[in-house]
């Protein structure tokens, strides 16, 4: 009587394996053959066409991308930015301010010549952006 329980489990597993195998073969048997007729694929070729049977792989496998690795401590360490003396930095800031003021002046002239509404809206947005940039400078 001890073996009866293991026999029932084995019979249960085998019966479901057989059902699964039969269902799989029926699904494959129900698929209609695919024919290639020139550049066209069909499952109902006409008699006047020269067609050849094509075997399709119905299983599709995809590759899962590897997760990104966190940066190593060696990558995090960067060389410190070189120090610039304050006189050179003030000169750079003054040059940047001059460039932005010149751009704003040219933009104002262009905006006065604009007549269409979208062009006026774009000019206003560009003027606001240049004024924000100028406000950020020391």
C-alpha contacts under 8 A as a table, 3 or more apart, distances in Angstrom:
res1	aa1	res2	aa2	distance
1	X	4	X	5.31
1	X	5	X	7.74
2	X	5	X	6.46
2	X	6	X	7.75
3	X	6	X	5.39
3	X	7	X	6.03
4	X	7	X	4.99
4	X	8	X	6.22
5	X	8	X	5.20
5	X	9	X	6.40
6	X	9	X	5.06
6	X	10	X	6.12
7	X	10	X	5.06
7	X	11	X	6.07
8	X	11	X	5.02
8	X	12	X	6.00
9	X	12	X	5.02
9	X	13	X	6.19
10	X	13	X	5.17
10	X	14	X	6.08
11	X	14	X	5.13
11	X	15	X	5.99
12	X	15	X	5.27
12	X	16	X	6.38
13	X	16	X	5.36
13	X	17	X	6.13
14	X	17	X	4.98
14	X	18	X	6.07
15	X	18	X	5.10
15	X	19	X	6.20
16	X	19	X	4.98
16	X	20	X	6.06
17	X	20	X	5.12
17	X	21	X	6.13
18	X	21	X	5.07
18	X	22	X	6.11
19	X	22	X	5.16
19	X	23	X	6.09
20	X	23	X	5.15
20	X	24	X	6.12
21	X	24	X	5.13
21	X	25	X	6.21
22	X	25	X	5.15
22	X	26	X	6.11
23	X	26	X	5.05
23	X	27	X	6.19
24	X	27	X	5.21
24	X	28	X	6.35
25	X	28	X	5.08
25	X	29	X	5.94
26	X	29	X	4.83
26	X	30	X	5.97
27	X	30	X	5.19
27	X	31	X	6.63
28	X	31	X	5.44
29	X	32	X	7.77
32	X	43	X	6.36
33	X	43	X	5.88
33	X	53	X	6.98
33	X	54	X	7.36
33	X	55	X	7.59
34	X	41	X	6.72
34	X	42	X	5.68
34	X	43	X	4.64
34	X	44	X	7.95
34	X	53	X	5.96
34	X	54	X	5.54
34	X	55	X	7.07
34	X	56	X	7.67
35	X	41	X	5.61
35	X	42	X	5.26
35	X	43	X	5.76
35	X	44	X	7.55
35	X	45	X	6.64
35	X	51	X	5.99
35	X	52	X	5.47
35	X	53	X	4.45
35	X	54	X	5.53
36	X	39	X	6.93
36	X	40	X	5.82
36	X	41	X	4.56
36	X	42	X	6.49
36	X	51	X	5.39
36	X	52	X	5.40
36	X	53	X	6.30
36	X	54	X	6.45
37	X	40	X	5.20
37	X	41	X	6.11
37	X	42	X	7.49
37	X	45	X	7.39
37	X	49	X	6.62
37	X	50	X	6.17
37	X	51	X	4.36
37	X	52	X	6.70
38	X	41	X	7.99
38	X	50	X	7.82
38	X	51	X	7.19
42	X	45	X	6.19
45	X	49	X	7.05
45	X	51	X	6.94
46	X	49	X	5.64
47	X	50	X	7.73
57	X	60	X	7.53
71	X	75	X	6.10
71	X	76	X	6.90
72	X	75	X	5.40
72	X	76	X	6.70
73	X	76	X	5.10
73	X	77	X	6.56
74	X	77	X	5.56
75	X	78	X	7.33
84	X	88	X	6.60
84	X	89	X	6.43
85	X	88	X	5.61
85	X	89	X	6.39
86	X	89	X	5.02
86	X	90	X	6.14
87	X	90	X	5.20
87	X	91	X	6.37
88	X	91	X	5.09
88	X	92	X	6.31
89	X	92	X	5.07
89	X	93	X	6.17
90	X	93	X	5.05
90	X	94	X	6.12
91	X	94	X	5.09
91	X	95	X	6.22
92	X	95	X	5.10
92	X	96	X	6.19
93	X	96	X	5.07
93	X	97	X	6.12
93	X	137	X	6.89
93	X	138	X	7.27
94	X	97	X	5.04
94	X	98	X	6.17
95	X	98	X	5.10
95	X	99	X	6.21
96	X	99	X	5.13
96	X	100	X	6.22
97	X	100	X	5.17
97	X	101	X	6.07
97	X	134	X	6.49
97	X	137	X	7.17
98	X	101	X	5.10
98	X	102	X	6.12
99	X	102	X	5.18
99	X	103	X	6.24
100	X	103	X	5.04
100	X	104	X	6.11
100	X	130	X	6.66
100	X	133	X	7.71
100	X	134	X	6.76
101	X	104	X	5.02
101	X	105	X	6.14
101	X	134	X	7.79
102	X	105	X	5.06
102	X	106	X	6.28
103	X	106	X	5.21
103	X	107	X	6.01
103	X	130	X	7.93
104	X	107	X	4.96
104	X	108	X	6.07
104	X	127	X	6.57
104	X	130	X	6.46
104	X	131	X	7.93
105	X	108	X	5.18
105	X	109	X	6.48
106	X	109	X	5.18
106	X	110	X	6.25
107	X	110	X	4.97
107	X	111	X	6.02
107	X	123	X	7.17
107	X	126	X	7.87
107	X	127	X	7.11
108	X	111	X	5.04
108	X	112	X	6.28
108	X	123	X	7.94
108	X	127	X	7.60
109	X	112	X	5.29
109	X	113	X	6.67
110	X	113	X	5.24
110	X	114	X	6.44
110	X	123	X	7.98
111	X	114	X	5.04
111	X	119	X	7.81
111	X	120	X	6.44
111	X	123	X	5.63
111	X	124	X	7.92
112	X	115	X	8.00
114	X	119	X	6.12
114	X	120	X	6.11
115	X	119	X	7.17
115	X	120	X	6.99
116	X	119	X	5.42
116	X	120	X	6.29
117	X	120	X	5.05
117	X	121	X	6.19
118	X	121	X	5.06
118	X	122	X	6.17
119	X	122	X	5.08
119	X	123	X	6.13
120	X	123	X	5.02
120	X	124	X	6.19
121	X	124	X	5.15
121	X	125	X	6.27
122	X	125	X	5.11
122	X	126	X	6.15
123	X	126	X	5.08
123	X	127	X	6.05
124	X	127	X	5.10
124	X	128	X	6.19
125	X	128	X	5.15
125	X	129	X	6.25
126	X	129	X	5.06
126	X	130	X	6.24
127	X	130	X	5.20
127	X	131	X	6.15
128	X	131	X	5.10
128	X	132	X	6.20
129	X	132	X	5.10
129	X	133	X	6.32
130	X	133	X	5.05
130	X	134	X	6.20
131	X	134	X	5.03
131	X	135	X	6.14
132	X	135	X	5.05
132	X	136	X	6.38
133	X	136	X	5.23
133	X	137	X	6.79
134	X	137	X	5.47
135	X	138	X	7.77
